[in-house]
């Protein structure tokens, strides 16, 4: 086991996941003021990560994380240089999430496990500590690699049942931070439509489909556009209290941190009201 056992990241109970390649400093400050502990940035950010310092400079305790840097498009040497630059200026406030992406999107997708191991070797050589990096991991093999070569795992588009299985495999010393999608509406049909509009894309990606099958979903469930059963499992909806109860299932199953993606709310004008409405039911308090 790595130094993750003694240096498990502490990002608070809840963070915010954004499907973009950067975050504006003013949005970071507003998210911090609501009590969220971290912002995870998706969209396979470029290796330079030059948007991180301005957002950290505008906040005092918020952590930033990548969810995830893609090993095929962001060279390890450049990512390591960016990490070391950020860590020097803002110690302990940036978490590097790394992953292999999807074979359907990557022409070079050959022996992805070996490629990921080699990428981690390069990060090691460049001084990126295991305690400040996590891996995008769904299946048992990469989850085990996450425990051996990083602080833990950032599973995407999963369920509390997956969290329980991952926690059972990895134990308490490994950081586990699943992502979960939410829609703030009590209209079930509207919520399912919003969820299906996003999830349908992932039904064409084998990594996710295979993971859902391992969780017991059927061929009918994972056939586009996705069954109601699948959508309800991966997208929480209802009142703030309803959503809080669903997200808490991840924590009860062994997650250390849950990163929340509010569907359809990706700019400040739509995102902040939703995060504010959720903050109370989630038990969040402003820092300080």
ChimeraX commands (.cxc) that place a marker at each C-alpha (Angstrom):
marker #1 position 0.00,0.00,0.00 radius 0.5
marker #1 position 1.18,3.52,-0.74 radius 0.5
marker #1 position 1.45,6.53,1.52 radius 0.5
marker #1 position -2.27,7.02,0.80 radius 0.5
marker #1 position -2.84,5.00,3.97 radius 0.5
marker #1 position -1.52,7.83,6.11 radius 0.5
marker #1 position -2.09,10.77,3.77 radius 0.5
marker #1 position -5.60,10.18,2.44 radius 0.5
marker #1 position -6.88,13.40,0.81 radius 0.5
marker #1 position -9.49,15.36,2.73 radius 0.5
marker #1 position -11.85,17.13,0.32 radius 0.5
marker #1 position -14.82,17.26,2.65 radius 0.5
marker #1 position -17.95,15.22,2.12 radius 0.5
marker #1 position -19.16,16.88,-1.08 radius 0.5
marker #1 position -17.67,18.51,-4.13 radius 0.5
marker #1 position -18.89,19.80,-7.49 radius 0.5
marker #1 position -18.11,18.21,-10.86 radius 0.5
marker #1 position -18.01,20.43,-13.95 radius 0.5
marker #1 position -17.77,19.02,-17.49 radius 0.5
marker #1 position -15.40,21.73,-18.66 radius 0.5
marker #1 position -11.65,22.14,-18.99 radius 0.5
marker #1 position -11.28,25.00,-16.54 radius 0.5
marker #1 position -13.02,27.06,-13.87 radius 0.5
marker #1 position -13.29,30.81,-13.45 radius 0.5
marker #1 position -11.94,32.23,-10.19 radius 0.5
marker #1 position -15.21,33.97,-9.31 radius 0.5
marker #1 position -17.18,30.72,-9.70 radius 0.5
marker #1 position -14.66,28.87,-7.54 radius 0.5
marker #1 position -15.07,31.49,-4.81 radius 0.5
marker #1 position -18.86,31.25,-4.89 radius 0.5
marker #1 position -18.78,27.44,-4.70 radius 0.5
marker #1 position -16.41,27.63,-1.74 radius 0.5
marker #1 position -18.71,30.11,0.01 radius 0.5
marker #1 position -21.53,27.52,-0.09 radius 0.5
marker #1 position -19.43,25.00,1.81 radius 0.5
marker #1 position -18.41,22.57,-0.94 radius 0.5
marker #1 position -14.93,21.20,-0.39 radius 0.5
marker #1 position -13.73,20.72,-3.94 radius 0.5
marker #1 position -14.39,21.31,-7.61 radius 0.5
marker #1 position -13.60,18.51,-10.06 radius 0.5
marker #1 position -12.91,19.59,-13.63 radius 0.5
marker #1 position -13.74,17.21,-16.46 radius 0.5
marker #1 position -13.36,17.53,-20.20 radius 0.5
marker #1 position -9.82,16.06,-20.28 radius 0.5
marker #1 position -7.96,19.24,-19.27 radius 0.5
marker #1 position -4.78,20.11,-21.12 radius 0.5
marker #1 position -1.48,19.24,-19.47 radius 0.5
marker #1 position -0.49,22.81,-18.58 radius 0.5
marker #1 position -3.35,23.24,-16.08 radius 0.5
marker #1 position -2.82,27.00,-16.16 radius 0.5
marker #1 position -6.36,27.71,-14.92 radius 0.5
marker #1 position -5.70,26.14,-11.52 radius 0.5
marker #1 position -3.69,28.89,-9.81 radius 0.5
marker #1 position -6.14,31.75,-10.50 radius 0.5
marker #1 position -9.01,29.71,-9.03 radius 0.5
marker #1 position -6.95,28.73,-5.97 radius 0.5
marker #1 position -5.83,32.34,-5.52 radius 0.5
marker #1 position -9.48,33.42,-5.36 radius 0.5
marker #1 position -10.27,30.90,-2.58 radius 0.5
marker #1 position -8.83,29.94,0.78 radius 0.5
marker #1 position -9.71,26.30,1.41 radius 0.5
marker #1 position -11.38,24.95,-1.75 radius 0.5
marker #1 position -9.47,22.16,-3.44 radius 0.5
marker #1 position -9.36,21.63,-7.19 radius 0.5
marker #1 position -9.14,18.23,-8.84 radius 0.5
marker #1 position -9.05,16.95,-12.40 radius 0.5
marker #1 position -11.69,14.43,-13.30 radius 0.5
marker #1 position -9.71,13.42,-15.33 radius 0.5
marker #1 position -6.48,14.25,-17.16 radius 0.5
marker #1 position -6.37,11.83,-20.11 radius 0.5
marker #1 position -3.06,9.97,-20.42 radius 0.5
marker #1 position -3.31,9.88,-24.23 radius 0.5
marker #1 position -3.67,13.65,-24.70 radius 0.5
marker #1 position -1.71,15.11,-21.76 radius 0.5
marker #1 position 1.96,14.03,-21.65 radius 0.5
marker #1 position 3.09,12.91,-18.22 radius 0.5
marker #1 position 6.15,15.15,-18.14 radius 0.5
marker #1 position 4.08,18.28,-18.82 radius 0.5
marker #1 position 1.41,17.25,-16.30 radius 0.5
marker #1 position 4.06,16.59,-13.65 radius 0.5
marker #1 position 5.63,20.00,-14.26 radius 0.5
marker #1 position 2.21,21.63,-13.90 radius 0.5
marker #1 position 1.47,19.69,-10.72 radius 0.5
marker #1 position 4.79,20.62,-9.13 radius 0.5
marker #1 position 4.26,24.27,-10.04 radius 0.5
marker #1 position 0.79,24.28,-8.45 radius 0.5
marker #1 position 1.85,22.31,-5.39 radius 0.5
marker #1 position 4.71,24.72,-4.75 radius 0.5
marker #1 position 2.36,27.71,-4.78 radius 0.5
marker #1 position -0.66,26.07,-3.09 radius 0.5
marker #1 position 0.46,23.04,-1.08 radius 0.5
marker #1 position -2.15,20.36,-0.62 radius 0.5
marker #1 position -4.92,22.11,-2.57 radius 0.5
marker #1 position -4.71,20.35,-5.92 radius 0.5
marker #1 position -5.53,16.69,-6.58 radius 0.5
marker #1 position -4.46,15.17,-9.88 radius 0.5
marker #1 position -7.04,12.79,-11.32 radius 0.5
marker #1 position -5.69,10.62,-14.13 radius 0.5
marker #1 position -7.36,8.13,-16.45 radius 0.5
marker #1 position -7.17,6.24,-19.73 radius 0.5
marker #1 position -10.35,7.56,-21.32 radius 0.5
marker #1 position -12.29,5.32,-23.71 radius 0.5
marker #1 position -11.32,3.10,-26.65 radius 0.5
marker #1 position -14.14,4.59,-28.71 radius 0.5
marker #1 position -12.51,8.04,-28.44 radius 0.5
marker #1 position -8.81,7.21,-28.60 radius 0.5
marker #1 position -7.02,5.90,-31.68 radius 0.5
marker #1 position -3.94,5.03,-29.60 radius 0.5
marker #1 position -5.99,2.95,-27.11 radius 0.5
marker #1 position -3.69,-0.11,-27.02 radius 0.5
marker #1 position -2.92,-1.97,-23.80 radius 0.5
marker #1 position -4.46,0.81,-21.69 radius 0.5
marker #1 position -3.54,-0.80,-18.36 radius 0.5
marker #1 position 0.13,-0.98,-19.31 radius 0.5
marker #1 position 0.00,2.56,-20.66 radius 0.5
marker #1 position -1.46,3.78,-17.36 radius 0.5
marker #1 position 1.25,1.99,-15.38 radius 0.5
marker #1 position 3.90,3.61,-17.55 radius 0.5
marker #1 position 2.29,7.02,-17.09 radius 0.5
marker #1 position 2.37,6.58,-13.32 radius 0.5
marker #1 position 6.02,5.59,-13.56 radius 0.5
marker #1 position 6.72,8.90,-15.27 radius 0.5
marker #1 position 4.79,10.82,-12.61 radius 0.5
marker #1 position 6.81,9.02,-9.93 radius 0.5
marker #1 position 10.07,9.95,-11.62 radius 0.5
marker #1 position 8.98,13.59,-11.79 radius 0.5
marker #1 position 8.15,13.75,-8.09 radius 0.5
marker #1 position 4.32,13.70,-8.17 radius 0.5
marker #1 position 3.40,12.02,-4.84 radius 0.5
marker #1 position 0.92,9.17,-4.76 radius 0.5
marker #1 position -0.92,10.99,-1.99 radius 0.5
marker #1 position -1.95,13.80,-4.36 radius 0.5
marker #1 position -3.22,11.78,-7.31 radius 0.5
marker #1 position -6.17,9.46,-7.94 radius 0.5
marker #1 position -7.19,7.22,-10.81 radius 0.5
marker #1 position -10.42,7.00,-12.75 radius 0.5
marker #1 position -11.31,3.41,-11.88 radius 0.5
marker #1 position -14.35,1.23,-12.39 radius 0.5
marker #1 position -13.26,-2.40,-12.63 radius 0.5
marker #1 position -11.37,-4.46,-10.04 radius 0.5
marker #1 position -8.01,-4.39,-11.81 radius 0.5
marker #1 position -7.72,-0.61,-12.09 radius 0.5
marker #1 position -9.22,-0.14,-8.63 radius 0.5
marker #1 position -6.39,-2.27,-7.29 radius 0.5
marker #1 position -3.87,-0.22,-9.25 radius 0.5
marker #1 position -5.40,2.92,-7.77 radius 0.5
marker #1 position -4.73,1.55,-4.29 radius 0.5
marker #1 position -1.19,0.53,-5.14 radius 0.5
marker #1 position -0.06,3.58,-7.11 radius 0.5
marker #1 position -2.22,6.50,-5.96 radius 0.5
marker #1 position -4.28,7.83,-3.09 radius 0.5
marker #1 position -7.39,6.13,-4.43 radius 0.5
marker #1 position -10.15,6.16,-7.02 radius 0.5
marker #1 position -12.56,8.55,-8.69 radius 0.5
marker #1 position -15.30,6.37,-10.24 radius 0.5
marker #1 position -17.63,8.15,-12.65 radius 0.5
marker #1 position -21.29,7.34,-13.43 radius 0.5
marker #1 position -21.65,4.72,-10.75 radius 0.5
marker #1 position -24.07,3.76,-8.00 radius 0.5
marker #1 position -23.82,3.33,-4.23 radius 0.5
marker #1 position -23.72,-0.42,-4.93 radius 0.5
marker #1 position -20.54,0.09,-6.93 radius 0.5
marker #1 position -19.15,2.24,-4.13 radius 0.5
marker #1 position -19.78,-0.58,-1.67 radius 0.5
marker #1 position -18.04,-3.11,-3.91 radius 0.5
marker #1 position -15.06,-0.79,-4.45 radius 0.5
marker #1 position -14.81,-0.05,-0.75 radius 0.5
marker #1 position -15.00,-3.75,0.04 radius 0.5
marker #1 position -12.11,-4.41,-2.32 radius 0.5
marker #1 position -9.93,-1.47,-1.31 radius 0.5
marker #1 position -10.56,-0.97,2.40 radius 0.5
marker #1 position -10.61,2.13,4.56 radius 0.5
marker #1 position -7.13,3.42,3.81 radius 0.5
marker #1 position -7.88,4.19,0.15 radius 0.5
marker #1 position -9.62,7.42,-0.91 radius 0.5
marker #1 position -12.87,6.84,-2.77 radius 0.5
marker #1 position -14.67,9.73,-4.50 radius 0.5
marker #1 position -17.54,8.70,-6.79 radius 0.5
marker #1 position -19.39,11.12,-9.05 radius 0.5
marker #1 position -23.20,11.23,-9.08 radius 0.5
marker #1 position -25.53,13.19,-11.33 radius 0.5
marker #1 position -28.51,15.11,-9.95 radius 0.5
marker #1 position -31.57,16.95,-11.27 radius 0.5
marker #1 position -33.45,19.27,-8.94 radius 0.5
marker #1 position -37.01,18.48,-9.91 radius 0.5
marker #1 position -39.84,16.42,-8.45 radius 0.5
marker #1 position -41.14,15.72,-11.96 radius 0.5
marker #1 position -39.96,12.16,-12.58 radius 0.5
marker #1 position -40.42,12.29,-16.35 radius 0.5
marker #1 position -38.55,15.58,-16.62 radius 0.5
marker #1 position -35.72,14.21,-14.50 radius 0.5
marker #1 position -35.44,11.03,-16.53 radius 0.5
marker #1 position -35.44,13.01,-19.77 radius 0.5
marker #1 position -32.60,15.20,-18.49 radius 0.5
marker #1 position -30.68,12.19,-17.21 radius 0.5
marker #1 position -31.19,10.16,-20.36 radius 0.5
marker #1 position -29.99,13.07,-22.47 radius 0.5
marker #1 position -26.60,12.80,-20.80 radius 0.5
marker #1 position -26.35,9.10,-19.96 radius 0.5
marker #1 position -27.26,7.92,-23.47 radius 0.5
marker #1 position -23.85,9.03,-24.71 radius 0.5
marker #1 position -22.11,6.73,-22.23 radius 0.5
marker #1 position -24.18,3.76,-23.37 radius 0.5
marker #1 position -21.90,3.74,-26.39 radius 0.5
marker #1 position -18.74,3.45,-24.28 radius 0.5
marker #1 position -17.70,-0.06,-23.33 radius 0.5
marker #1 position -16.01,0.87,-20.04 radius 0.5
marker #1 position -19.30,2.07,-18.57 radius 0.5
marker #1 position -21.51,-0.57,-20.15 radius 0.5
marker #1 position -19.28,-3.36,-18.84 radius 0.5
marker #1 position -19.31,-1.83,-15.37 radius 0.5
marker #1 position -23.11,-1.61,-15.34 radius 0.5
marker #1 position -23.30,-5.25,-16.39 radius 0.5
marker #1 position -21.05,-6.19,-13.49 radius 0.5
marker #1 position -23.51,-4.38,-11.22 radius 0.5
marker #1 position -26.38,-6.54,-12.49 radius 0.5
marker #1 position -27.95,-4.35,-15.15 radius 0.5
marker #1 position -29.32,-6.28,-18.10 radius 0.5
marker #1 position -28.84,-5.92,-21.83 radius 0.5
marker #1 position -32.20,-4.18,-21.97 radius 0.5
marker #1 position -31.06,-1.72,-19.28 radius 0.5
marker #1 position -27.88,-0.72,-21.12 radius 0.5
marker #1 position -29.38,-0.54,-24.60 radius 0.5
marker #1 position -29.77,3.05,-25.84 radius 0.5
marker #1 position -31.41,5.22,-24.61 radius 0.5
marker #1 position -31.18,3.40,-21.27 radius 0.5
marker #1 position -33.92,1.92,-19.12 radius 0.5
marker #1 position -35.73,3.82,-16.41 radius 0.5
marker #1 position -34.07,1.48,-13.92 radius 0.5
marker #1 position -30.60,2.51,-15.09 radius 0.5
marker #1 position -31.38,6.22,-15.26 radius 0.5
marker #1 position -32.88,6.19,-11.77 radius 0.5
marker #1 position -29.78,4.42,-10.46 radius 0.5
marker #1 position -27.25,6.92,-11.80 radius 0.5
marker #1 position -29.26,10.16,-11.65 radius 0.5
marker #1 position -30.69,11.41,-8.34 radius 0.5
marker #1 position -33.74,13.65,-8.51 radius 0.5
marker #1 position -36.47,15.10,-6.35 radius 0.5
marker #1 position -36.27,17.68,-3.60 radius 0.5
marker #1 position -32.98,18.70,-2.03 radius 0.5
marker #1 position -33.74,16.31,0.81 radius 0.5
marker #1 position -34.43,13.46,-1.64 radius 0.5
marker #1 position -31.15,14.06,-3.44 radius 0.5
marker #1 position -29.22,14.39,-0.21 radius 0.5
marker #1 position -30.55,11.02,0.95 radius 0.5
marker #1 position -29.44,9.37,-2.29 radius 0.5
marker #1 position -25.97,10.91,-2.23 radius 0.5
marker #1 position -25.55,9.92,1.40 radius 0.5
marker #1 position -25.88,6.30,0.32 radius 0.5
marker #1 position -22.41,6.60,-1.23 radius 0.5
marker #1 position -20.97,7.82,2.06 radius 0.5
marker #1 position -22.71,5.03,3.94 radius 0.5
marker #1 position -21.28,2.56,1.43 radius 0.5
marker #1 position -17.73,3.71,2.12 radius 0.5
marker #1 position -17.09,6.79,-0.01 radius 0.5
marker #1 position -14.95,9.53,1.50 radius 0.5
marker #1 position -16.26,12.23,-0.80 radius 0.5
marker #1 position -19.06,12.52,-3.37 radius 0.5
marker #1 position -18.71,14.82,-6.33 radius 0.5
marker #1 position -22.03,16.17,-7.60 radius 0.5
marker #1 position -22.82,16.96,-11.23 radius 0.5
marker #1 position -25.93,19.10,-11.55 radius 0.5
marker #1 position -27.28,18.27,-14.99 radius 0.5
marker #1 position -28.01,21.25,-17.20 radius 0.5
marker #1 position -26.39,23.69,-14.76 radius 0.5
marker #1 position -22.86,24.36,-15.92 radius 0.5
marker #1 position -22.59,28.17,-15.80 radius 0.5
marker #1 position -22.77,30.37,-12.72 radius 0.5
marker #1 position -26.31,31.60,-13.38 radius 0.5
marker #1 position -27.79,28.10,-13.37 radius 0.5
marker #1 position -25.29,26.20,-11.23 radius 0.5
marker #1 position -25.09,28.40,-8.15 radius 0.5
marker #1 position -28.84,28.47,-7.36 radius 0.5
marker #1 position -28.92,24.66,-7.59 radius 0.5
marker #1 position -25.86,24.26,-5.39 radius 0.5
marker #1 position -27.31,26.73,-2.90 radius 0.5
marker #1 position -30.57,24.76,-2.75 radius 0.5
marker #1 position -28.65,21.54,-2.10 radius 0.5
marker #1 position -26.23,22.97,0.46 radius 0.5
marker #1 position -28.70,22.97,3.35 radius 0.5
marker #1 position -29.97,19.40,2.92 radius 0.5
marker #1 position -26.37,18.23,2.48 radius 0.5
marker #1 position -25.45,19.83,5.79 radius 0.5
marker #1 position -22.84,22.14,4.30 radius 0.5
marker #1 position -21.64,25.28,6.08 radius 0.5
marker #1 position -19.49,28.10,4.72 radius 0.5
marker #1 position -15.79,27.83,5.60 radius 0.5
marker #1 position -14.30,29.91,8.39 radius 0.5
marker link #1:1,2 radius 0.2
marker link #1:2,3 radius 0.2
marker link #1:3,4 radius 0.2
marker link #1:4,5 radius 0.2
marker link #1:5,6 radius 0.2
marker link #1:6,7 radius 0.2
marker link #1:7,8 radius 0.2
marker link #1:8,9 radius 0.2
marker link #1:9,10 radius 0.2
marker link #1:10,11 radius 0.2
marker link #1:11,12 radius 0.2
marker link #1:12,13 radius 0.2
marker link #1:13,14 radius 0.2
marker link #1:14,15 radius 0.2
marker link #1:15,16 radius 0.2
marker link #1:16,17 radius 0.2
marker link #1:17,18 radius 0.2
marker link #1:18,19 radius 0.2
marker link #1:19,20 radius 0.2
marker link #1:20,21 radius 0.2
marker link #1:21,22 radius 0.2
marker link #1:22,23 radius 0.2
marker link #1:23,24 radius 0.2
marker link #1:24,25 radius 0.2
marker link #1:25,26 radius 0.2
marker link #1:26,27 radius 0.2
marker link #1:27,28 radius 0.2
marker link #1:28,29 radius 0.2
marker link #1:29,30 radius 0.2
marker link #1:30,31 radius 0.2
marker link #1:31,32 radius 0.2
marker link #1:32,33 radius 0.2
marker link #1:33,34 radius 0.2
marker link #1:34,35 radius 0.2
marker link #1:35,36 radius 0.2
marker link #1:36,37 radius 0.2
marker link #1:37,38 radius 0.2
marker link #1:38,39 radius 0.2
marker link #1:39,40 radius 0.2
marker link #1:40,41 radius 0.2
marker link #1:41,42 radius 0.2
marker link #1:42,43 radius 0.2
marker link #1:43,44 radius 0.2
marker link #1:44,45 radius 0.2
marker link #1:45,46 radius 0.2
marker link #1:46,47 radius 0.2
marker link #1:47,48 radius 0.2
marker link #1:48,49 radius 0.2
marker link #1:49,50 radius 0.2
marker link #1:50,51 radius 0.2
marker link #1:51,52 radius 0.2
marker link #1:52,53 radius 0.2
marker link #1:53,54 radius 0.2
marker link #1:54,55 radius 0.2
marker link #1:55,56 radius 0.2
marker link #1:56,57 radius 0.2
marker link #1:57,58 radius 0.2
marker link #1:58,59 radius 0.2
marker link #1:59,60 radius 0.2
marker link #1:60,61 radius 0.2
marker link #1:61,62 radius 0.2
marker link #1:62,63 radius 0.2
marker link #1:63,64 radius 0.2
marker link #1:64,65 radius 0.2
marker link #1:65,66 radius 0.2
marker link #1:66,67 radius 0.2
marker link #1:67,68 radius 0.2
marker link #1:68,69 radius 0.2
marker link #1:69,70 radius 0.2
marker link #1:70,71 radius 0.2
marker link #1:71,72 radius 0.2
marker link #1:72,73 radius 0.2
marker link #1:73,74 radius 0.2
marker link #1:74,75 radius 0.2
marker link #1:75,76 radius 0.2
marker link #1:76,77 radius 0.2
marker link #1:77,78 radius 0.2
marker link #1:78,79 radius 0.2
marker link #1:79,80 radius 0.2
marker link #1:80,81 radius 0.2
marker link #1:81,82 radius 0.2
marker link #1:82,83 radius 0.2
marker link #1:83,84 radius 0.2
marker link #1:84,85 radius 0.2
marker link #1:85,86 radius 0.2
marker link #1:86,87 radius 0.2
marker link #1:87,88 radius 0.2
marker link #1:88,89 radius 0.2
marker link #1:89,90 radius 0.2
marker link #1:90,91 radius 0.2
marker link #1:91,92 radius 0.2
marker link #1:92,93 radius 0.2
marker link #1:93,94 radius 0.2
marker link #1:94,95 radius 0.2
marker link #1:95,96 radius 0.2
marker link #1:96,97 radius 0.2
marker link #1:97,98 radius 0.2
marker link #1:98,99 radius 0.2
marker link #1:99,100 radius 0.2
marker link #1:100,101 radius 0.2
marker link #1:101,102 radius 0.2
marker link #1:102,103 radius 0.2
marker link #1:103,104 radius 0.2
marker link #1:104,105 radius 0.2
marker link #1:105,106 radius 0.2
marker link #1:106,107 radius 0.2
marker link #1:107,108 radius 0.2
marker link #1:108,109 radius 0.2
marker link #1:109,110 radius 0.2
marker link #1:110,111 radius 0.2
marker link #1:111,112 radius 0.2
marker link #1:112,113 radius 0.2
marker link #1:113,114 radius 0.2
marker link #1:114,115 radius 0.2
marker link #1:115,116 radius 0.2
marker link #1:116,117 radius 0.2
marker link #1:117,118 radius 0.2
marker link #1:118,119 radius 0.2
marker link #1:119,120 radius 0.2
marker link #1:120,121 radius 0.2
marker link #1:121,122 radius 0.2
marker link #1:122,123 radius 0.2
marker link #1:123,124 radius 0.2
marker link #1:124,125 radius 0.2
marker link #1:125,126 radius 0.2
marker link #1:126,127 radius 0.2
marker link #1:127,128 radius 0.2
marker link #1:128,129 radius 0.2
marker link #1:129,130 radius 0.2
marker link #1:130,131 radius 0.2
marker link #1:131,132 radius 0.2
marker link #1:132,133 radius 0.2
marker link #1:133,134 radius 0.2
marker link #1:134,135 radius 0.2
marker link #1:135,136 radius 0.2
marker link #1:136,137 radius 0.2
marker link #1:137,138 radius 0.2
marker link #1:138,139 radius 0.2
marker link #1:139,140 radius 0.2
marker link #1:140,141 radius 0.2
marker link #1:141,142 radius 0.2
marker link #1:142,143 radius 0.2
marker link #1:143,144 radius 0.2
marker link #1:144,145 radius 0.2
marker link #1:145,146 radius 0.2
marker link #1:146,147 radius 0.2
marker link #1:147,148 radius 0.2
marker link #1:148,149 radius 0.2
marker link #1:149,150 radius 0.2
marker link #1:150,151 radius 0.2
marker link #1:151,152 radius 0.2
marker link #1:152,153 radius 0.2
marker link #1:153,154 radius 0.2
marker link #1:154,155 radius 0.2
marker link #1:155,156 radius 0.2
marker link #1:156,157 radius 0.2
marker link #1:157,158 radius 0.2
marker link #1:158,159 radius 0.2
marker link #1:159,160 radius 0.2
marker link #1:160,161 radius 0.2
marker link #1:161,162 radius 0.2
marker link #1:162,163 radius 0.2
marker link #1:163,164 radius 0.2
marker link #1:164,165 radius 0.2
marker link #1:165,166 radius 0.2
marker link #1:166,167 radius 0.2
marker link #1:167,168 radius 0.2
marker link #1:168,169 radius 0.2
marker link #1:169,170 radius 0.2
marker link #1:170,171 radius 0.2
marker link #1:171,172 radius 0.2
marker link #1:172,173 radius 0.2
marker link #1:173,174 radius 0.2
marker link #1:174,175 radius 0.2
marker link #1:175,176 radius 0.2
marker link #1:176,177 radius 0.2
marker link #1:177,178 radius 0.2
marker link #1:178,179 radius 0.2
marker link #1:179,180 radius 0.2
marker link #1:180,181 radius 0.2
marker link #1:181,182 radius 0.2
marker link #1:182,183 radius 0.2
marker link #1:183,184 radius 0.2
marker link #1:184,185 radius 0.2
marker link #1:185,186 radius 0.2
marker link #1:186,187 radius 0.2
marker link #1:187,188 radius 0.2
marker link #1:188,189 radius 0.2
marker link #1:189,190 radius 0.2
marker link #1:190,191 radius 0.2
marker link #1:191,192 radius 0.2
marker link #1:192,193 radius 0.2
marker link #1:193,194 radius 0.2
marker link #1:194,195 radius 0.2
marker link #1:195,196 radius 0.2
marker link #1:196,197 radius 0.2
marker link #1:197,198 radius 0.2
marker link #1:198,199 radius 0.2
marker link #1:199,200 radius 0.2
marker link #1:200,201 radius 0.2
marker link #1:201,202 radius 0.2
marker link #1:202,203 radius 0.2
marker link #1:203,204 radius 0.2
marker link #1:204,205 radius 0.2
marker link #1:205,206 radius 0.2
marker link #1:206,207 radius 0.2
marker link #1:207,208 radius 0.2
marker link #1:208,209 radius 0.2
marker link #1:209,210 radius 0.2
marker link #1:210,211 radius 0.2
marker link #1:211,212 radius 0.2
marker link #1:212,213 radius 0.2
marker link #1:213,214 radius 0.2
marker link #1:214,215 radius 0.2
marker link #1:215,216 radius 0.2
marker link #1:216,217 radius 0.2
marker link #1:217,218 radius 0.2
marker link #1:218,219 radius 0.2
marker link #1:219,220 radius 0.2
marker link #1:220,221 radius 0.2
marker link #1:221,222 radius 0.2
marker link #1:222,223 radius 0.2
marker link #1:223,224 radius 0.2
marker link #1:224,225 radius 0.2
marker link #1:225,226 radius 0.2
marker link #1:226,227 radius 0.2
marker link #1:227,228 radius 0.2
marker link #1:228,229 radius 0.2
marker link #1:229,230 radius 0.2
marker link #1:230,231 radius 0.2
marker link #1:231,232 radius 0.2
marker link #1:232,233 radius 0.2
marker link #1:233,234 radius 0.2
marker link #1:234,235 radius 0.2
marker link #1:235,236 radius 0.2
marker link #1:236,237 radius 0.2
marker link #1:237,238 radius 0.2
marker link #1:238,239 radius 0.2
marker link #1:239,240 radius 0.2
marker link #1:240,241 radius 0.2
marker link #1:241,242 radius 0.2
marker link #1:242,243 radius 0.2
marker link #1:243,244 radius 0.2
marker link #1:244,245 radius 0.2
marker link #1:245,246 radius 0.2
marker link #1:246,247 radius 0.2
marker link #1:247,248 radius 0.2
marker link #1:248,249 radius 0.2
marker link #1:249,250 radius 0.2
marker link #1:250,251 radius 0.2
marker link #1:251,252 radius 0.2
marker link #1:252,253 radius 0.2
marker link #1:253,254 radius 0.2
marker link #1:254,255 radius 0.2
marker link #1:255,256 radius 0.2
marker link #1:256,257 radius 0.2
marker link #1:257,258 radius 0.2
marker link #1:258,259 radius 0.2
marker link #1:259,260 radius 0.2
marker link #1:260,261 radius 0.2
marker link #1:261,262 radius 0.2
marker link #1:262,263 radius 0.2
marker link #1:263,264 radius 0.2
marker link #1:264,265 radius 0.2
marker link #1:265,266 radius 0.2
marker link #1:266,267 radius 0.2
marker link #1:267,268 radius 0.2
marker link #1:268,269 radius 0.2
marker link #1:269,270 radius 0.2
marker link #1:270,271 radius 0.2
marker link #1:271,272 radius 0.2
marker link #1:272,273 radius 0.2
marker link #1:273,274 radius 0.2
marker link #1:274,275 radius 0.2
marker link #1:275,276 radius 0.2
marker link #1:276,277 radius 0.2
marker link #1:277,278 radius 0.2
marker link #1:278,279 radius 0.2
marker link #1:279,280 radius 0.2
marker link #1:280,281 radius 0.2
marker link #1:281,282 radius 0.2
marker link #1:282,283 radius 0.2
marker link #1:283,284 radius 0.2
marker link #1:284,285 radius 0.2
marker link #1:285,286 radius 0.2
marker link #1:286,287 radius 0.2
marker link #1:287,288 radius 0.2
view
